[in-house]
Amino acid sequence: MILTKIIDFVKAHFYDIILFIIVALLVMLSFATGYITAKYQSKEPIQIKTSNSKLQVTNNIKILNTKF
């Protein structure tokens, strides 16, 4: 009874189900590749140092006399 309803539903919406599966797999693959490439990039992290209302960023960017 229930199995025949499931089979009829799958037959009626087969292409929609396949399209959903393909899109979901592409989304997961895109996220995984982005995560892996971001994890293994060899960039130096940005370090922010503050002293006496002067802001110095150690990643080749310097902003002086900045008030917050």
Protein Blocks (a to p, Z undefined) as FASTA:
>chain_A
ZZmmmmmmmmmmmmmmmmmmmmmmmmmmmmmmmmmmmmmpccdcdddddeehiacdfehp
acehiaZZ
